[in-house]
Amino acid sequence: NYIWNIFIALVPLIGGVMGIFIAKSWGLWKSSIGKAIFFLSVGLFSWGTGNVIWTYYNHFKSESVPYPSLADAGYLPSYLLWTAGIIYLPHALGGKFGFRRWYSKVLIIFIPVSVLVLSFQLVAFITKSNVIFTPFTSYTKLFFDIAYPAGDAIILTAALVIGTSYKFFGGKYKLSIYTIILGFCFQYVADFLFSYTTTINSYYNGAITDMFFISGLSLITFGVLGFYFPRENNPTVYFKPKKL
């Protein structure tokens, strides 16, 4: 099961590196889409780095669940980077928003509120739990148990705003956008399950929680790679990056 963690790390690490090259093809800092892809890609790489550290604890320190640990120094920044990437996307894609549609308003309100309610219930359960052992571990764990779902809630809210947009370069990148959004949905479920199962001491490497993690990371990676834009192979199609 420890070997499984290596594969979980490889997906975001490889996707992050490839995504950075894709961001460069869009002008990187010279365009909003370059910035969006860059932040999403570095976020993937950061999460993968965290899982490499997690695997180090597994193999060399014989800690099956190193949480909290230095691995969180890789995990936590990824949520900030993903948030930045998601915020840049609508500017980059020239999206026009369809908030006049009733179902758009329902989604924008219902889903973030539901995410926050579930997160609050989890935190309430954790604070009442007697499973946590030392004061340092309890406060540190509580911080991360709040930070990760809260980060997911912010990302999902921003992603939903993008998801209600129309006119993504004529719809060319809609599939990539929706794939990224679905990936973050899986990430939220994974983070929620991780916090819950580590609290009741039922988490183990390779469990259903990790299935959600690898699914979410794969979807985000595929979404990022969907922005590949080979100008050299398409000389008749040139996109001038739109500045923010």
C-alpha positions in Angstrom: 0.0 0.0 0.0 2.9 2.4 0.5 3.9 1.8 -3.1 0.5 3.1 -4.1 1.4 6.5 -2.7 4.2 6.7 -5.3 1.7 6.4 -8.1 -0.5 9.1 -6.5 2.5 11.4 -6.4 3.5 10.8 -10.0 0.3 11.9 -11.6 0.4 15.5 -10.2 4.2 15.8 -10.5 4.2 14.8 -14.2 1.0 16.8 -14.9 2.5 19.8 -13.1 5.7 19.8 -15.2 3.8 19.3 -18.5 1.3 22.0 -17.5 4.1 24.5 -16.9 5.4 24.0 -20.5 1.8 24.5 -21.7 1.6 27.7 -19.8 4.8 28.9 -21.4 3.3 28.2 -24.9 0.5 30.7 -23.9 3.0 33.4 -22.9 3.1 32.5 -19.2 3.1 35.9 -17.4 2.2 37.8 -20.6 -1.4 36.4 -20.7 -4.1 35.5 -18.3 -4.5 32.0 -19.6 -0.7 31.5 -19.2 -1.0 32.5 -15.5 -4.1 30.4 -15.0 -2.4 27.2 -16.3 0.8 28.0 -14.5 -0.9 28.3 -11.1 -3.0 25.2 -11.6 0.2 23.3 -12.7 2.4 24.5 -9.9 -0.5 23.6 -7.5 -0.4 20.0 -8.9 3.3 19.9 -8.5 3.1 21.2 -5.0 0.5 18.5 -4.0 2.7 15.8 -5.6 5.7 17.0 -3.6 3.7 16.7 -0.4 2.8 13.1 -1.3 6.5 12.4 -2.0 7.2 13.6 1.6 4.3 11.5 2.8 5.9 8.4 1.1 9.2 9.2 2.7 7.6 9.0 6.1 6.0 5.7 5.1 9.2 4.0 3.9 12.0 5.5 6.0 10.3 6.5 9.3 7.7 3.7 9.4 4.9 6.2 9.9 1.8 4.9 8.1 -0.3 8.1 8.6 2.1 11.1 9.0 -0.6 13.7 9.6 0.1 16.4 10.5 3.7 16.4 9.2 6.1 18.2 6.8 4.0 16.7 4.0 1.4 19.4 4.6 4.0 21.9 3.6 3.5 20.6 0.1 -0.3 19.9 0.3 -1.5 23.2 1.8 0.2 25.7 -0.7 -1.5 23.8 -3.6 -4.9 25.0 -2.6 -3.7 28.6 -2.6 -2.2 28.1 -6.1 -5.3 26.3 -7.4 -7.4 29.2 -6.2 -5.2 31.7 -8.0 -5.4 29.6 -11.2 -9.2 29.3 -11.0 -9.6 33.1 -10.5 -7.5 33.8 -13.6 -9.5 31.4 -15.9 -12.6 33.4 -16.6 -10.5 36.5 -17.5 -8.4 34.3 -19.7 -11.2 32.6 -21.6 -13.3 35.7 -22.1 -16.2 34.0 -20.4 -19.6 35.7 -20.2 -21.7 34.7 -17.2 -25.2 33.3 -17.3 -26.3 34.2 -13.8 -29.8 35.1 -15.2 -30.5 31.5 -15.5 -32.3 30.2 -12.4 -30.3 27.0 -12.2 -27.1 29.0 -12.2 -28.2 30.9 -9.2 -29.2 27.7 -7.4 -25.9 26.1 -8.1 -23.9 29.1 -7.0 -25.8 29.3 -3.7 -26.6 25.7 -2.9 -23.3 23.9 -3.6 -20.9 26.2 -1.7 -23.4 26.4 1.3 -23.6 22.6 1.3 -19.9 22.2 1.2 -19.5 24.6 4.1 -22.2 22.9 6.2 -20.6 19.5 5.7 -17.2 21.0 6.6 -18.7 22.6 9.8 -20.2 19.2 10.8 -16.8 17.6 10.3 -15.0 20.2 12.4 -17.7 19.9 15.1 -17.2 16.1 15.2 -13.4 16.4 15.3 -13.5 18.9 18.2 -15.7 16.6 20.2 -13.6 13.5 19.4 -11.4 11.9 22.1 -9.4 10.1 19.5 -6.7 12.8 19.2 -3.8 12.3 21.6 -1.6 15.3 22.3 -2.5 19.0 22.5 0.0 19.8 19.8 -1.4 17.1 17.5 -5.0 18.1 18.2 -4.6 21.8 17.5 -2.4 21.3 14.5 -4.7 18.6 13.1 -7.7 20.7 13.7 -6.1 23.6 11.7 -5.5 21.4 8.7 -8.9 19.7 9.0 -10.4 23.2 8.7 -8.0 24.5 6.1 -8.3 21.8 3.5 -12.1 21.6 3.3 -12.3 25.5 3.4 -9.8 25.6 0.6 -11.9 23.2 -1.4 -15.0 25.3 -0.7 -13.4 28.4 -2.0 -12.1 26.6 -5.1 -15.4 25.0 -5.8 -17.3 28.3 -5.5 -14.9 30.0 -7.9 -15.1 27.0 -10.2 -18.9 27.1 -10.2 -18.8 30.8 -11.3 -16.7 29.7 -14.2 -18.9 26.7 -14.9 -21.9 28.9 -15.4 -20.1 30.9 -18.1 -20.5 30.5 -21.8 -18.3 31.4 -24.7 -15.1 29.6 -24.0 -13.3 30.5 -27.2 -16.4 29.2 -29.0 -16.7 26.3 -26.6 -13.3 24.8 -27.5 -12.1 24.5 -23.9 -15.4 23.7 -22.2 -14.5 20.0 -21.7 -11.2 21.0 -20.1 -13.0 23.5 -17.8 -15.6 21.0 -16.7 -13.0 18.3 -16.2 -11.0 20.6 -13.9 -14.2 21.4 -11.9 -15.1 17.7 -11.6 -11.6 17.1 -10.4 -11.9 19.6 -7.6 -15.3 18.0 -6.6 -13.4 14.7 -6.1 -10.7 16.5 -4.2 -13.3 17.9 -1.7 -14.7 14.4 -1.1 -11.2 13.0 -0.6 -10.3 15.8 1.8 -13.5 15.3 3.8 -13.0 11.6 4.0 -9.4 12.0 4.9 -10.1 14.3 7.8 -12.9 12.0 9.0 -11.1 8.7 8.7 -7.9 10.0 10.3 -10.0 11.3 13.2 -11.6 7.9 13.9 -8.3 6.0 13.1 -9.7 4.1 10.2 -7.6 5.7 7.4 -5.0 3.5 5.7 -2.9 4.0 2.5 -4.7 2.8 -0.6 -8.2 3.1 1.0 -11.2 4.5 -0.8 -10.0 8.0 0.2 -7.0 7.6 -2.0 -9.2 6.5 -4.9 -10.9 9.9 -4.7 -7.5 11.7 -4.5 -6.1 9.9 -7.5 -9.3 10.5 -9.5 -9.4 14.2 -8.6 -5.8 14.8 -9.4 -6.1 12.9 -12.7 -9.1 14.9 -13.8 -7.4 18.2 -12.9 -4.3 17.0 -14.8 -6.3 16.0 -17.9 -8.1 19.3 -17.8 -4.9 21.3 -17.6 -3.3 19.3 -20.5 -6.5 20.0 -22.5 -5.1 23.5 -23.0 -2.2 22.3 -25.1 -1.9 24.8 -27.9 0.8 23.7 -30.5 1.2 26.9 -32.5 4.1 25.4 -34.5 1.7 22.7 -35.8 -1.1 25.1 -36.5 0.5 28.1 -38.2 -2.9 29.3 -39.5 -4.4 29.5 -36.0 -2.9 32.1 -33.8 -4.3 33.3 -30.5 -3.1 36.5 -29.1 -3.0 36.2 -25.3 -5.5 38.4 -23.6 -4.0 40.5 -20.8 -5.8 40.7 -17.5 
